[in-house]
Amino acid sequence: MTRTGKTKKEVVLEFRTTGILDAARRVFAAKGFHDATIDDVADTAGIAKGTVYLYYPSKQELYWAALRAGIVTMVEEAAREMSQASTVADKVHAFIASKINYFEARKDFFKVYFAEFGNALTHPAEMQRQFKQLYLHQARVLAKVIAEGVRRKELRPLRAESAALAIADLTRGIVVQRLVGWSKAPAEDDIQFVFDLIWKGLAHR
């Protein structure tokens, strides 16, 4: 029989790590990676510094954990927004909007990533693997939506997987432009720009 509930130990662990990672995101966003300290995170979380080290042995490991948790939440929010949309167009728009809006609301934290760790060579191998899995997972979700649109003849015949990856890449490109300050447009304008550009290539003619 499969166990579906969590043990008390698991609940406490999840509660504690969630609190630490929330505090870490606030501290890194406010101070940047180099100026932030484990003491700052512990103070913000209201716990002892040793408790932080119990779960995360170094500041860099703490940052990677906070970053991964943020990306996981973004992927989950995108999937939820897409599931609530009714048409293929609405689902594609929801994918784009949820990603851009998520990063926009947490811009200061994610700026740290591009300032400190933008070079892929600095990424731990396991983190690269996890990021790739998350990226491909959200692309597969989008590919299913596109494939269904093709079957319904709402979209022109195309390769769903390739189209999904292209949409994900274009959306990521706009996110990066906004994070590094290349785009000063309101988020909604960039969302509509990406959607219009994509939809012209997807829609049945």
PyMOL commands that set and color helices and strands:
alter all, ss='L'
color gray80, all
select helices_A, chain A and resi 8-35+38-45+49-55+59-84+88-105+107-117+120-122+125-151+160-179+187-202
alter helices_A, ss='H'
color red, helices_A
deselect
rebuild
show_as cartoon
